[in-house]
Amino acid sequence: MTNNEIEKRLWATADQLWANTSLKPSEFSTPVLGLIFLRYAEKRFKEAEAKLGKVGSGGRRRVKKEDYQAEGVVFLRDEARFTTLQTLPEGENIGKAINEAMKAIEEENTDLAGVLPRTYATIANSVLVELLKLLGPLDLEGDAFGKVYEYFLGKFAMAEGRKGGVFYTPISIVKLIVEIMQPYHGRIYDPACGSGGMFVQSAKFVQRHRENPATQISVFGVEKEAATVKLAKMNLAVHGLGGQIVEANTYYEDPHKASDRLGGRFDFVMANPPFNVSGIDKKRIKGDPRFRLGLPSTDNANYLWIQTFHAGLNQTGRAGFVMANSAADARGSELEIRKKMIQAGAVDVIVSVASNFFYTVTLPCTLWFLDKGKQGTPRAGQVLFIDARHIYNQIDRALRDYLPEQVEFLGNIARLYRGEKIELEAGSAELINQYDLDAGYCDVPGLCKVATLAEIEAQGWSLNPGRYVGVADRGADDFDFAEKLEALNEELEVLNAEARELEERIALNVVQLLEGVA
């Protein structure tokens, strides 16, 4: 049975169990994820036990808890093991036993203190018994349990609707951000970290390049929802990662001291922030060094997030983040902030993503990539624009993602632009050949274009890839209605944003006129 088949069977069973409880998705998701965490933690514990047992044999010192933790493994006492829970008689209070197991884990692993769910007493014994039976027989290889964990995060995000988007970014979007960022080593910061997917995929990127994430990267996150902070810490632990995840409101707080007046402290910043948030109290952030490029006059936090990412980078740092399409063409004060960033040479790559990638919204989005280290390189004074709206894998009528070769291909366009060696392990050679990029980077109509600052200025400092890339050659009757509709919708977003700013300006002028008359 393939991993995908296992995931679907697991979800179908869990979904059936969920239907037999009175719990909402948000109440049921964490207990299920907690049991998946426990099952995977024991699998990794036993693997480490076998390895450390050999090291500790032959009269050498006894293996200790610290030895397990040095292997990036959660230490488990006997009563905290999944197999112990499986052997409990059905008449036992299973919920209480699982709660005690979670408590024991927290006592032995201080990084998880206060993190693990202890709400199992509210779930019927029969449901818990079925969940334990469901997860028990699985013997998935390698990181397959980690993939199941990610799969359940995504499925619960779908089940919870809009709220799910708060803690989960589709994995293929995260993979593309990491592929273009290339976080081989250094300090990684996510000020809107959700369940920690950016960190997990960064670690996998490091592993794929045959290095140990524990020694190559360190992670720092901020998340304002307490329950999501716990999900992030569980996600890191189930993948053998440590990190500093702090509960805070990034608009008003900078708990990791990401930026001060001397600059940022991180090698990489990546995030999927909430779009178009209104109601931010600008009096509270006036004078904050993160917003030294200026506070936007509009009631929209997009350019507060963009500046947060920019300010958190050190002198050679890179950032990659998801952003609303409208931000690329925003006018007024937001244009002035964007212009300063472009002129400073920080903007490096902009990618348009098709609609229907997210579980909670259907609109397309844009990926922004900043690179403060490109000054003094051939890329200084240039920005790579990629229009990837026609590149995707259609999962079903409502949802899309990227195939591995598509992620690698888009990453390879960025590598070619940077003068780096391309990667072909995921099978992107056919796409490289299809777009005539075998000999190196070149502009491809409808796909990619390297624009100069003069060309960007001529476009009113827009960062909309469609303005630069153009369209691929089409037959006379080759008309893509969905693509045209997306383009018109983007234009409408821009016009609406401009209209809102004009309304605010007119209202302000009227107030000033009335004050002058009085």
GIPEDA-V823769 format. One record per backbone hydrogen bond with DSSP energy under -1.0 kcal/mol. CO is the residue of the C=O (numbers start at 1). NH is the residue of the N-H. If there is no record, write none. Layout:
co=CO nh=NH
co=CO nh=NH
This chain:
co=2 nh=6
co=3 nh=7
co=4 nh=8
co=5 nh=9
co=6 nh=10
co=7 nh=11
co=8 nh=12
co=9 nh=13
co=10 nh=14
co=11 nh=15
co=12 nh=16
co=13 nh=17
co=14 nh=18
co=15 nh=19
co=17 nh=20
co=18 nh=21
co=24 nh=28
co=25 nh=29
co=28 nh=32
co=29 nh=33
co=30 nh=34
co=31 nh=35
co=32 nh=36
co=33 nh=37
co=34 nh=38
co=35 nh=39
co=36 nh=40
co=37 nh=41
co=38 nh=42
co=39 nh=43
co=40 nh=44
co=41 nh=45
co=42 nh=46
co=43 nh=47
co=44 nh=48
co=45 nh=49
co=46 nh=50
co=47 nh=51
co=48 nh=52
co=49 nh=53
co=50 nh=54
co=51 nh=55
co=52 nh=56
co=64 nh=68
co=65 nh=69
co=66 nh=70
co=68 nh=73
co=69 nh=72
co=77 nh=80
co=78 nh=81
co=81 nh=85
co=82 nh=86
co=83 nh=87
co=85 nh=88
co=89 nh=92
co=92 nh=94
co=93 nh=97
co=94 nh=98
co=95 nh=99
co=96 nh=100
co=97 nh=101
co=98 nh=102
co=99 nh=103
co=100 nh=104
co=101 nh=105
co=102 nh=106
co=103 nh=107
co=104 nh=108
co=105 nh=109
co=109 nh=112
co=110 nh=113
co=112 nh=115
co=119 nh=122
co=120 nh=123
co=124 nh=128
co=125 nh=129
co=126 nh=130
co=127 nh=131
co=128 nh=132
co=129 nh=133
co=130 nh=134
co=131 nh=135
co=132 nh=136
co=141 nh=144
co=143 nh=147
co=144 nh=148
co=145 nh=149
co=146 nh=150
co=147 nh=151
co=148 nh=152
co=149 nh=153
co=150 nh=154
co=151 nh=155
co=152 nh=156
co=153 nh=157
co=154 nh=158
co=155 nh=159
co=156 nh=160
co=161 nh=164
co=162 nh=165
co=163 nh=166
co=164 nh=167
co=164 nh=168
co=167 nh=195
co=170 nh=174
co=171 nh=175
co=172 nh=176
co=173 nh=177
co=174 nh=178
co=175 nh=179
co=176 nh=180
co=177 nh=181
co=178 nh=182
co=182 nh=184
co=186 nh=218
co=187 nh=267
co=187 nh=268
co=188 nh=220
co=189 nh=270
co=190 nh=222
co=193 nh=196
co=196 nh=200
co=197 nh=201
co=198 nh=202
co=199 nh=203
co=200 nh=204
co=201 nh=205
co=202 nh=206
co=203 nh=207
co=204 nh=208
co=205 nh=209
co=206 nh=211
co=207 nh=210
co=212 nh=215
co=212 nh=216
co=213 nh=217
co=216 nh=186
co=218 nh=188
co=219 nh=244
co=220 nh=190
co=221 nh=246
co=222 nh=193
co=223 nh=248
co=225 nh=229
co=226 nh=230
co=227 nh=231
co=228 nh=232
co=229 nh=233
co=230 nh=234
co=231 nh=235
co=232 nh=236
co=233 nh=237
co=234 nh=238
co=236 nh=241
co=237 nh=240
co=244 nh=221
co=246 nh=223
co=249 nh=252
co=249 nh=253
co=254 nh=257
co=258 nh=265
co=260 nh=263
co=263 nh=260
co=266 nh=314
co=267 nh=318
co=268 nh=189
co=269 nh=320
co=271 nh=322
co=277 nh=301
co=280 nh=282
co=281 nh=284
co=285 nh=288
co=288 nh=291
co=291 nh=294
co=298 nh=300
co=301 nh=305
co=302 nh=306
co=303 nh=307
co=304 nh=308
co=305 nh=309
co=306 nh=310
co=307 nh=311
co=308 nh=312
co=310 nh=313
co=312 nh=266
co=313 nh=264
co=314 nh=317
co=317 nh=372
co=318 nh=269
co=319 nh=370
co=320 nh=271
co=321 nh=368
co=323 nh=366
co=324 nh=327
co=325 nh=328
co=328 nh=463
co=331 nh=334
co=332 nh=336
co=333 nh=337
co=334 nh=338
co=335 nh=339
co=336 nh=340
co=337 nh=341
co=338 nh=342
co=339 nh=343
co=340 nh=344
co=341 nh=346
co=342 nh=345
co=346 nh=371
co=348 nh=384
co=349 nh=369
co=350 nh=386
co=351 nh=367
co=352 nh=388
co=356 nh=400
co=362 nh=356
co=365 nh=353
co=366 nh=323
co=367 nh=351
co=368 nh=321
co=369 nh=348
co=369 nh=349
co=370 nh=319
co=371 nh=374
co=374 nh=377
co=377 nh=380
co=379 nh=382
co=381 nh=453
co=383 nh=451
co=384 nh=350
co=385 nh=449
co=386 nh=352
co=388 nh=391
co=393 nh=401
co=399 nh=395
co=399 nh=396
co=401 nh=393
co=403 nh=407
co=404 nh=408
co=405 nh=409
co=406 nh=410
co=407 nh=411
co=408 nh=412
co=409 nh=413
co=410 nh=414
co=411 nh=415
co=412 nh=416
co=413 nh=417
co=414 nh=418
co=415 nh=420
co=416 nh=419
co=424 nh=427
co=428 nh=432
co=429 nh=433
co=430 nh=434
co=431 nh=435
co=432 nh=437
co=433 nh=436
co=437 nh=440
co=444 nh=447
co=444 nh=448
co=447 nh=387
co=448 nh=444
co=449 nh=385
co=451 nh=383
co=452 nh=456
co=453 nh=457
co=454 nh=458
co=456 nh=461
co=457 nh=460
co=464 nh=467
co=465 nh=468
co=465 nh=469
co=469 nh=446
co=475 nh=478
co=477 nh=479
co=480 nh=484
co=481 nh=485
co=482 nh=486
co=483 nh=487
co=484 nh=488
co=485 nh=489
co=486 nh=490
co=487 nh=491
co=488 nh=492
co=489 nh=493
co=490 nh=494
co=491 nh=495
co=492 nh=496
co=493 nh=497
co=494 nh=498
co=495 nh=499
co=496 nh=500
co=497 nh=501
co=498 nh=502
co=499 nh=503
co=500 nh=504
co=501 nh=505
co=502 nh=506
co=503 nh=507
co=504 nh=508
co=505 nh=509
co=506 nh=510
co=507 nh=511
co=508 nh=512
co=509 nh=513
co=510 nh=514
co=511 nh=515
co=512 nh=516
co=513 nh=517
co=514 nh=518
